């Protein structure tokens, strides 16, 4: 498969692997939950690359739908690539603000997107899908990157969203009336879209002018231009008129099939029985909904002006025109949720901006009684004042809203977290920024086993942090330098570990047991902090 080449690729190719796990620190007074939890609706304030890595222990392969709205890279957004790539040659180039005069702005955009897409893929369920808003500036590069990360066989569709309702007569060449939404599945054979409800206009097409006992029906042309060797016959109407396809057209069914349909009352000859035959399709025979189409009109899913009004009404923010030039309407995200989520799905947005995705998730839950959860990540300073504030008001109610549900409040809770300190090996070695037992347990269990960490399985008294099919996993650790100096896997500690049929994987600063005792107590020892990554390789063998 072709690979997209860009400046700096060699430095970001596997950068997502080098990003350290960070603590996620709860800020309780900024959320709407009595107790902050990573299993609540989430708003995370911090760099989205590091935040995605921090979410892996809890949400690896758990997210049903991802929607992101990354920088369009128009040259007017003032964004800067600031990932901590360990290359002095890259730092000055990457750290500059990207503008239209930057001849390498497309390279920087690709360097920013590649590691994020790789982590997003890790978070998707096998039957999940990702939807990315973009315009003509980077759509070609995005398709190439996503073909590479998700696989070109997992491409679903390019959706055209009509983002404005009137042409821009000030445009120099063309009025740009649309954006794209690029959709890929984690595994296309596992993903299926939900059917959409038929519109009132579509329902009106089904009538019953002949009082057919099978109920309302609509009719469709029985001819087509595609060549069909058995579709060149002539038919006779009840009134005695002869009909055959026009030159270059053919009946879409054979003569015997036509007779069978006619005998079953599925051919419509017109009110007086003297019209070109059409096929009757009963509403009872068609699917309960319609397959999603790739052209989304502003009348169905909203437009940019609606989106900005929605934002200003929600948070009284008069300068939204300056800060969120590409804000999306909640109806656009709701359409994605209708297509790509179940009532209990987890929805992730790692470029959260003004919080439209959370608004849409809560609105969709209100509409269909669902229990979807959202995860928003926002790196900018307005994560609290705009992103979270909008969600607070949407939950509690927006007094001036035209929508009665929004006016009363959509309900729900969320927990607010900020990205904390990185959990690096050197911090365990020198005692700086020691993580809590719970945070280190979460980090170690996921890193060592590749499985989701479940706090309910932990037992601090005996050091249990989780179980796999082959091992019970234990952590002997305290976030105190002096205590760490005396902690070890000793004979009394080994004897105190619960017995069972599984082997025991024990992480500790050191051990005072020789191989014979380890074998006797069925213990696999891993030293902190050096051997965390070695465990998963041995468990997989």
DOZA-194611 format. One record per residue (C-alpha): x negated, y, z negated; residue in three letters; residue number from 1. Coordinates in steps of 0.25 Angstrom, whole numbers. Each point is the difference from the previous one (the first is absolute). Example, Ala and Ser with C-alpha at 12.3 -4.5 7.8 and 13.67 -1.06 7.14 Angstrom:
! DOZA-194611
((-49 -18 -31) 'ALA' 1);
((-6 14 2) 'SER' 2);
***
This chain:
! DOZA-194611
((0 0 0) 'UNK' 1);
((-5 14 3) 'UNK' 2);
((-6 8 -12) 'UNK' 3);
((1 15 -1) 'UNK' 4);
((-13 6 -1) 'UNK' 5);
((-2 14 -8) 'UNK' 6);
((-11 7 -7) 'UNK' 7);
((-2 -5 -14) 'UNK' 8);
((7 -13 2) 'UNK' 9);
((-12 -8 -5) 'UNK' 10);
((1 7 -13) 'UNK' 11);
((15 -2 -2) 'UNK' 12);
((2 -14 6) 'UNK' 13);
((0 -7 -14) 'UNK' 14);
((1 13 -9) 'UNK' 15);
((13 -5 -6) 'UNK' 16);
((-8 -12 -6) 'UNK' 17);
((-10 9 -6) 'UNK' 18);
((11 9 -7) 'UNK' 19);
((0 -3 -15) 'UNK' 20);
((12 -3 -7) 'UNK' 21);
((5 12 -8) 'UNK' 22);
((9 0 -13) 'UNK' 23);
((14 6 2) 'UNK' 24);
((2 9 -12) 'UNK' 25);
((15 2 -3) 'UNK' 26);
((5 15 -2) 'UNK' 27);
((13 -3 -8) 'UNK' 28);
((5 14 0) 'UNK' 29);
((0 2 15) 'UNK' 30);
((8 -13 2) 'UNK' 31);
((14 -3 -2) 'UNK' 32);
((-1 -13 -8) 'UNK' 33);
((-1 -2 -15) 'UNK' 34);
((-12 -10 2) 'UNK' 35);
((-9 2 12) 'UNK' 36);
((-2 -13 8) 'UNK' 37);
((-7 -4 13) 'UNK' 38);
((13 -8 3) 'UNK' 39);
((9 12 0) 'UNK' 40);
((2 10 11) 'UNK' 41);
((-14 6 1) 'UNK' 42);
((-6 14 4) 'UNK' 43);
((-16 -1 0) 'UNK' 44);
((-8 13 0) 'UNK' 45);
((-14 -3 6) 'UNK' 46);
((-8 -3 12) 'UNK' 47);
((9 -10 8) 'UNK' 48);
((-11 -9 4) 'UNK' 49);
((-4 -2 -14) 'UNK' 50);
((14 -1 -5) 'UNK' 51);
((3 -11 10) 'UNK' 52);
((-11 -8 -5) 'UNK' 53);
((4 2 -14) 'UNK' 54);
((14 -5 4) 'UNK' 55);
((-5 -13 6) 'UNK' 56);
((0 -8 -13) 'UNK' 57);
((15 3 -3) 'UNK' 58);
((5 1 15) 'UNK' 59);
((-8 -9 9) 'UNK' 60);
((9 -6 10) 'UNK' 61);
((12 6 -7) 'UNK' 62);
((4 12 8) 'UNK' 63);
((12 -2 10) 'UNK' 64);
((-1 13 7) 'UNK' 65);
((-11 11 2) 'UNK' 66);
((3 14 6) 'UNK' 67);
((-11 10 1) 'UNK' 68);
((-1 13 6) 'UNK' 69);
((-15 3 2) 'UNK' 70);
((-6 13 5) 'UNK' 71);
((3 2 15) 'UNK' 72);
((-14 6 2) 'UNK' 73);
((6 11 8) 'UNK' 74);
((-12 9 -4) 'UNK' 75);
((8 9 -9) 'UNK' 76);
((2 -8 -12) 'UNK' 77);
((-13 3 -8) 'UNK' 78);
((-2 -14 -5) 'UNK' 79);
((-14 -6 -3) 'UNK' 80);
((-5 -14 0) 'UNK' 81);
((-5 -2 -14) 'UNK' 82);
((-2 -15 -3) 'UNK' 83);
((-13 -3 -8) 'UNK' 84);
((-7 -7 12) 'UNK' 85);
((-14 -3 -5) 'UNK' 86);
((-8 6 11) 'UNK' 87);
((-7 13 -1) 'UNK' 88);
((0 1 15) 'UNK' 89);
((16 0 -1) 'UNK' 90);
((2 9 -12) 'UNK' 91);
((-1 14 7) 'UNK' 92);
((7 -4 13) 'UNK' 93);
((12 -6 -8) 'UNK' 94);
((2 10 -10) 'UNK' 95);
((3 12 9) 'UNK' 96);
((14 4 2) 'UNK' 97);
((6 -5 13) 'UNK' 98);
((4 11 10) 'UNK' 99);
((3 1 15) 'UNK' 100);
((-15 4 2) 'UNK' 101);
((-5 -13 -6) 'UNK' 102);
((-4 -8 12) 'UNK' 103);
((0 -13 -8) 'UNK' 104);
((13 2 -7) 'UNK' 105);
((6 -13 6) 'UNK' 106);
((-12 -8 -5) 'UNK' 107);
((2 6 -14) 'UNK' 108);
((15 -4 1) 'UNK' 109);
((-3 -14 4) 'UNK' 110);
((-11 -1 -11) 'UNK' 111);
((11 4 -10) 'UNK' 112);
((11 -9 5) 'UNK' 113);
((-8 -13 2) 'UNK' 114);
((-3 -4 -15) 'UNK' 115);
((14 5 -4) 'UNK' 116);
((7 -9 10) 'UNK' 117);
((-8 -12 -4) 'UNK' 118);
((5 2 -15) 'UNK' 119);
((14 3 5) 'UNK' 120);
((0 -14 7) 'UNK' 121);
((-5 -7 -13) 'UNK' 122);
((12 6 -7) 'UNK' 123);
((11 -5 10) 'UNK' 124);
((8 -12 -2) 'UNK' 125);
((0 -11 11) 'UNK' 126);
((13 5 5) 'UNK' 127);
((-3 15 -2) 'UNK' 128);
((-2 11 10) 'UNK' 129);
((-7 14 1) 'UNK' 130);
((6 12 6) 'UNK' 131);
((-10 12 4) 'UNK' 132);
((5 14 4) 'UNK' 133);
((-9 6 10) 'UNK' 134);
((0 9 12) 'UNK' 135);
((-8 1 14) 'UNK' 136);
((-13 5 -7) 'UNK' 137);
((-4 -14 -6) 'UNK' 138);
((11 -10 5) 'UNK' 139);
((-10 -7 9) 'UNK' 140);
((-11 -1 -10) 'UNK' 141);
((11 -5 -11) 'UNK' 142);
((5 -11 10) 'UNK' 143);
((-15 -5 2) 'UNK' 144);
((-3 0 -15) 'UNK' 145);
((13 -7 -4) 'UNK' 146);
((-2 -10 11) 'UNK' 147);
((-13 -3 -6) 'UNK' 148);
((4 0 -15) 'UNK' 149);
((14 -7 2) 'UNK' 150);
((-2 -7 13) 'UNK' 151);
((6 4 13) 'UNK' 152);
((9 -12 -1) 'UNK' 153);
((7 6 -12) 'UNK' 154);
((4 13 7) 'UNK' 155);
((15 2 -1) 'UNK' 156);
((3 13 7) 'UNK' 157);
((-3 15 3) 'UNK' 158);
((12 8 -5) 'UNK' 159);
((3 13 6) 'UNK' 160);
((6 10 -10) 'UNK' 161);
((7 13 5) 'UNK' 162);
((-6 9 -10) 'UNK' 163);
((7 13 5) 'UNK' 164);
((14 3 5) 'UNK' 165);
((-4 12 10) 'UNK' 166);
((-11 2 9) 'UNK' 167);
((-12 10 -4) 'UNK' 168);
((0 10 11) 'UNK' 169);
((-13 6 -5) 'UNK' 170);
((-7 -13 4) 'UNK' 171);
((-11 2 9) 'UNK' 172);
((2 -12 9) 'UNK' 173);
((11 -10 -6) 'UNK' 174);
((9 1 -12) 'UNK' 175);
((-5 -11 -9) 'UNK' 176);
((13 -6 -5) 'UNK' 177);
((-4 -13 -6) 'UNK' 178);
((-10 -8 -9) 'UNK' 179);
((-3 -14 0) 'UNK' 180);
((2 -11 -11) 'UNK' 181);
((-9 -12 3) 'UNK' 182);
((4 -13 -7) 'UNK' 183);
((-8 -12 -2) 'UNK' 184);
((4 -13 -8) 'UNK' 185);
((-10 -7 -9) 'UNK' 186);
((4 -13 7) 'UNK' 187);
((10 2 11) 'UNK' 188);
((5 -14 0) 'UNK' 189);
((4 2 -15) 'UNK' 190);
((7 14 2) 'UNK' 191);
((14 3 5) 'UNK' 192);
((7 13 0) 'UNK' 193);
((13 2 -7) 'UNK' 194);
((12 3 10) 'UNK' 195);
((5 14 -1) 'UNK' 196);
((15 3 -1) 'UNK' 197);
((7 4 12) 'UNK' 198);
((4 14 1) 'UNK' 199);
((14 5 1) 'UNK' 200);
((-2 4 14) 'UNK' 201);
((-5 -15 3) 'UNK' 202);
((12 -5 -8) 'UNK' 203);
((10 8 9) 'UNK' 204);
((-5 -7 12) 'UNK' 205);
((7 -12 -5) 'UNK' 206);
((15 0 4) 'UNK' 207);
((11 -9 3) 'UNK' 208);
((8 5 12) 'UNK' 209);
((6 -14 4) 'UNK' 210);
((3 -4 -15) 'UNK' 211);
((-9 -12 1) 'UNK' 212);
((2 -8 -13) 'UNK' 213);
((-15 -1 -2) 'UNK' 214);
((0 15 -3) 'UNK' 215);
((-8 12 5) 'UNK' 216);
((-9 -1 11) 'UNK' 217);
((-9 8 9) 'UNK' 218);
((-4 -3 15) 'UNK' 219);
((-13 0 7) 'UNK' 220);
((-4 -1 15) 'UNK' 221);
((-1 -14 5) 'UNK' 222);
((-10 4 11) 'UNK' 223);
((-15 3 0) 'UNK' 224);
((-11 4 10) 'UNK' 225);
((-9 -12 -5) 'UNK' 226);
((1 -11 11) 'UNK' 227);
((8 -12 -4) 'UNK' 228);
((2 -11 11) 'UNK' 229);
((14 -4 -6) 'UNK' 230);
((5 14 -1) 'UNK' 231);
((4 3 14) 'UNK' 232);
((14 -6 0) 'UNK' 233);
((14 7 2) 'UNK' 234);
((11 0 -10) 'UNK' 235);
((15 3 1) 'UNK' 236);
((7 9 -10) 'UNK' 237);
((14 -3 -5) 'UNK' 238);
((6 10 9) 'UNK' 239);
((-7 -6 12) 'UNK' 240);
((-11 9 2) 'UNK' 241);
((-14 -6 4) 'UNK' 242);
((-12 4 -7) 'UNK' 243);
((-15 -3 2) 'UNK' 244);
((-13 7 -5) 'UNK' 245);
((-4 13 8) 'UNK' 246);
((-13 -1 9) 'UNK' 247);
((-12 -3 -9) 'UNK' 248);
((8 -4 -12) 'UNK' 249);
((4 -14 -5) 'UNK' 250);
((10 -6 -10) 'UNK' 251);
((-8 -4 -13) 'UNK' 252);
((8 -13 -1) 'UNK' 253);
((2 -12 9) 'UNK' 254);
((14 -2 7) 'UNK' 255);
((3 -12 -9) 'UNK' 256);
((-4 9 -12) 'UNK' 257);
((9 11 5) 'UNK' 258);
((12 -9 1) 'UNK' 259);
((-2 -5 -14) 'UNK' 260);
((-1 14 -5) 'UNK' 261);
((13 4 7) 'UNK' 262);
((8 -12 -4) 'UNK' 263);
((-4 4 -15) 'UNK' 264);
((5 14 2) 'UNK' 265);
((-14 6 -1) 'UNK' 266);
((1 7 14) 'UNK' 267);
((6 14 0) 'UNK' 268);
((6 3 14) 'UNK' 269);
((5 14 -4) 'UNK' 270);
((14 5 -5) 'UNK' 271);
((7 -4 13) 'UNK' 272);
((-9 -12 3) 'UNK' 273);
((-6 6 12) 'UNK' 274);
((-14 5 -4) 'UNK' 275);
((-14 -6 1) 'UNK' 276);
((-1 -11 -11) 'UNK' 277);
((-7 4 -13) 'UNK' 278);
((-4 -9 -12) 'UNK' 279);
((8 1 -13) 'UNK' 280);
((-9 0 -12) 'UNK' 281);
((8 -2 -13) 'UNK' 282);
((-4 8 -13) 'UNK' 283);
((1 -13 -7) 'UNK' 284);
((-10 -7 9) 'UNK' 285);
((-11 10 -1) 'UNK' 286);
((-10 2 -12) 'UNK' 287);
((4 7 -12) 'UNK' 288);
((-10 11 3) 'UNK' 289);
((-8 5 11) 'UNK' 290);
((-15 -2 3) 'UNK' 291);
((-8 13 -3) 'UNK' 292);
((-4 8 12) 'UNK' 293);
((-13 8 2) 'UNK' 294);
((6 13 3) 'UNK' 295);
((5 7 -13) 'UNK' 296);
((8 13 3) 'UNK' 297);
((-1 12 -10) 'UNK' 298);
((15 -2 -2) 'UNK' 299);
((-2 -14 -6) 'UNK' 300);
((-12 2 -8) 'UNK' 301);
((-3 15 -2) 'UNK' 302);
((-9 10 5) 'UNK' 303);
((-12 9 -5) 'UNK' 304);
((9 12 -3) 'UNK' 305);
((9 -9 -8) 'UNK' 306);
((-12 -6 -8) 'UNK' 307);
((-5 14 -4) 'UNK' 308);
((14 4 -5) 'UNK' 309);
((1 -13 -7) 'UNK' 310);
((-13 3 -7) 'UNK' 311);
((2 14 -4) 'UNK' 312);
((14 -3 -5) 'UNK' 313);
((-6 -11 -9) 'UNK' 314);
((-11 8 -6) 'UNK' 315);
((2 14 2) 'UNK' 316);
((-13 1 8) 'UNK' 317);
((0 12 9) 'UNK' 318);
((-13 -2 6) 'UNK' 319);
((3 -14 5) 'UNK' 320);
((-2 5 15) 'UNK' 321);
((-15 3 -4) 'UNK' 322);
((-3 -13 -8) 'UNK' 323);
((8 -11 7) 'UNK' 324);
((1 3 15) 'UNK' 325);
((3 -15 3) 'UNK' 326);
((9 -3 -11) 'UNK' 327);
((10 -11 4) 'UNK' 328);
((15 -1 -2) 'UNK' 329);
((5 -11 -10) 'UNK' 330);
((9 -5 10) 'UNK' 331);
((-12 -4 9) 'UNK' 332);
((-6 -8 -12) 'UNK' 333);
((14 -6 -3) 'UNK' 334);
((1 -5 14) 'UNK' 335);
((-13 -8 -2) 'UNK' 336);
((5 -5 -13) 'UNK' 337);
((13 -5 6) 'UNK' 338);
((-9 -7 11) 'UNK' 339);
((-11 -6 -9) 'UNK' 340);
((4 -2 -14) 'UNK' 341);
((8 -9 -9) 'UNK' 342);
((8 6 -12) 'UNK' 343);
((-12 -4 -9) 'UNK' 344);
((-12 4 9) 'UNK' 345);
((-12 8 -5) 'UNK' 346);
((-3 12 9) 'UNK' 347);
((-13 7 1) 'UNK' 348);
((-4 13 5) 'UNK' 349);
((-15 4 -2) 'UNK' 350);
((1 14 7) 'UNK' 351);
((12 4 -9) 'UNK' 352);
((0 15 3) 'UNK' 353);
((13 6 -5) 'UNK' 354);
((5 -13 -5) 'UNK' 355);
((10 -3 11) 'UNK' 356);
((-2 -15 0) 'UNK' 357);
((4 0 -15) 'UNK' 358);
((13 8 3) 'UNK' 359);
((3 -9 11) 'UNK' 360);
((-1 -13 -8) 'UNK' 361);
((9 6 -11) 'UNK' 362);
((10 4 10) 'UNK' 363);
((0 -14 7) 'UNK' 364);
((2 -7 -14) 'UNK' 365);
((11 10 -3) 'UNK' 366);
((7 -3 14) 'UNK' 367);
((-1 -16 -1) 'UNK' 368);
((-2 -3 -14) 'UNK' 369);
((-15 -4 2) 'UNK' 370);
((-11 -1 -10) 'UNK' 371);
((-11 4 9) 'UNK' 372);
((-13 6 -7) 'UNK' 373);
((-9 10 6) 'UNK' 374);
((-15 2 -2) 'UNK' 375);
((-5 14 4) 'UNK' 376);
((-15 5 1) 'UNK' 377);
((-4 14 1) 'UNK' 378);
((-14 6 -2) 'UNK' 379);
((3 15 1) 'UNK' 380);
((3 9 -12) 'UNK' 381);
((15 1 3) 'UNK' 382);
((2 -15 -4) 'UNK' 383);
((7 5 -13) 'UNK' 384);
((5 13 4) 'UNK' 385);
((6 -4 13) 'UNK' 386);
((0 -15 3) 'UNK' 387);
((4 -4 -14) 'UNK' 388);
((9 12 -2) 'UNK' 389);
((8 -3 12) 'UNK' 390);
((2 -14 -5) 'UNK' 391);
((4 5 -14) 'UNK' 392);
((11 9 6) 'UNK' 393);
((5 -10 10) 'UNK' 394);
((2 -10 -12) 'UNK' 395);
((7 10 -9) 'UNK' 396);
((7 8 10) 'UNK' 397);
((-1 11 10) 'UNK' 398);
((11 10 -3) 'UNK' 399);
((0 7 13) 'UNK' 400);
((0 -13 8) 'UNK' 401);
((11 -2 11) 'UNK' 402);
((-1 -15 -2) 'UNK' 403);
((9 -3 -12) 'UNK' 404);
((-9 -12 -5) 'UNK' 405);
((-12 9 1) 'UNK' 406);
((7 11 -8) 'UNK' 407);
((3 -10 -11) 'UNK' 408);
((-13 -6 0) 'UNK' 409);
((-5 -13 7) 'UNK' 410);
((-4 -6 -13) 'UNK' 411);
((-13 -9 -3) 'UNK' 412);
((-13 1 -7) 'UNK' 413);
((-15 1 3) 'UNK' 414);
((-13 -1 -7) 'UNK' 415);
((-11 10 3) 'UNK' 416);
((-14 -4 1) 'UNK' 417);
((-13 7 3) 'UNK' 418);
((-13 -7 5) 'UNK' 419);
((-9 -2 -11) 'UNK' 420);
((-15 -4 -1) 'UNK' 421);
((-6 -11 9) 'UNK' 422);
((-3 -13 -6) 'UNK' 423);
((-15 -2 4) 'UNK' 424);
((-10 -10 -5) 'UNK' 425);
((-9 11 -4) 'UNK' 426);
((11 6 -10) 'UNK' 427);
((0 -14 -7) 'UNK' 428);
((-15 0 0) 'UNK' 429);
((-2 14 -6) 'UNK' 430);
((13 0 -8) 'UNK' 431);
((5 13 7) 'UNK' 432);
((15 0 4) 'UNK' 433);
((3 -13 -6) 'UNK' 434);
((14 -5 5) 'UNK' 435);
((10 -5 -9) 'UNK' 436);
((2 -15 -2) 'UNK' 437);
((13 0 8) 'UNK' 438);
((-6 8 11) 'UNK' 439);
((-13 -9 1) 'UNK' 440);
((9 -12 -1) 'UNK' 441);
((8 5 12) 'UNK' 442);
((-12 3 8) 'UNK' 443);
((-7 -13 -3) 'UNK' 444);
((12 -9 2) 'UNK' 445);
((3 5 14) 'UNK' 446);
((-15 1 4) 'UNK' 447);
((-3 -14 -5) 'UNK' 448);
((12 -7 5) 'UNK' 449);
((6 8 11) 'UNK' 450);
((14 -1 -7) 'UNK' 451);
((9 10 -6) 'UNK' 452);
((-2 4 -14) 'UNK' 453);
((12 -2 -9) 'UNK' 454);
((-1 7 -13) 'UNK' 455);
((11 -10 -6) 'UNK' 456);
((-10 -11 1) 'UNK' 457);
((-11 6 -8) 'UNK' 458);
((-3 -3 -15) 'UNK' 459);
((-9 10 -6) 'UNK' 460);
((-3 -9 -13) 'UNK' 461);
((-5 -11 8) 'UNK' 462);
((-6 8 12) 'UNK' 463);
((10 -6 10) 'UNK' 464);
((1 9 13) 'UNK' 465);
((7 -10 9) 'UNK' 466);
((1 -13 7) 'UNK' 467);
((-2 -6 13) 'UNK' 468);
((3 -14 5) 'UNK' 469);
((-14 -5 -4) 'UNK' 470);
((-4 9 -11) 'UNK' 471);
((4 8 -13) 'UNK' 472);
((-7 13 0) 'UNK' 473);
((-6 6 -12) 'UNK' 474);
((-7 14 -3) 'UNK' 475);
((-8 2 -13) 'UNK' 476);
((-2 15 0) 'UNK' 477);
((2 12 -8) 'UNK' 478);
((-1 15 5) 'UNK' 479);
((-11 3 -11) 'UNK' 480);
((-15 0 2) 'UNK' 481);
((-3 -5 -14) 'UNK' 482);
((10 -12 1) 'UNK' 483);
((-4 -4 14) 'UNK' 484);
((-14 -2 -6) 'UNK' 485);
((5 -11 -9) 'UNK' 486);
((11 -6 10) 'UNK' 487);
((-4 -14 6) 'UNK' 488);
((6 -13 4) 'UNK' 489);
((-5 -8 -12) 'UNK' 490);
((4 -14 -5) 'UNK' 491);
((11 5 -10) 'UNK' 492);
((6 9 12) 'UNK' 493);
((0 -12 9) 'UNK' 494);
((6 -9 -10) 'UNK' 495);
((11 11 -3) 'UNK' 496);
((4 0 15) 'UNK' 497);
((13 -7 2) 'UNK' 498);
((-1 -14 6) 'UNK' 499);
((7 -4 12) 'UNK' 500);
((-1 -8 13) 'UNK' 501);
((-7 12 8) 'UNK' 502);
((-14 5 0) 'UNK' 503);
((-3 13 -7) 'UNK' 504);
((-6 12 7) 'UNK' 505);
((-7 8 -11) 'UNK' 506);
((-5 14 2) 'UNK' 507);
((-9 6 -11) 'UNK' 508);
((-13 8 -2) 'UNK' 509);
((-8 -12 -3) 'UNK' 510);
((1 -15 -5) 'UNK' 511);
((-7 -8 -11) 'UNK' 512);
((4 -14 6) 'UNK' 513);
((-8 -9 9) 'UNK' 514);
((5 -7 12) 'UNK' 515);
((4 -13 -8) 'UNK' 516);
((9 8 -9) 'UNK' 517);
((6 8 12) 'UNK' 518);
((3 -14 7) 'UNK' 519);
((6 -6 -13) 'UNK' 520);
((10 12 -2) 'UNK' 521);
((2 1 15) 'UNK' 522);
((-4 14 1) 'UNK' 523);
((-6 8 12) 'UNK' 524);
((-7 12 -5) 'UNK' 525);
((-2 13 7) 'UNK' 526);
((-8 11 -6) 'UNK' 527);
((5 15 -1) 'UNK' 528);
((-2 8 9) 'UNK' 529);
((-8 -7 10) 'UNK' 530);
((8 -13 4) 'UNK' 531);
((14 5 2) 'UNK' 532);
((-1 -1 15) 'UNK' 533);
((-6 -14 0) 'UNK' 534);
((12 -6 -7) 'UNK' 535);
((9 1 12) 'UNK' 536);
((-9 -8 9) 'UNK' 537);
((-2 -11 -10) 'UNK' 538);
((15 -1 -3) 'UNK' 539);
((3 -1 15) 'UNK' 540);
((-9 -12 2) 'UNK' 541);
***
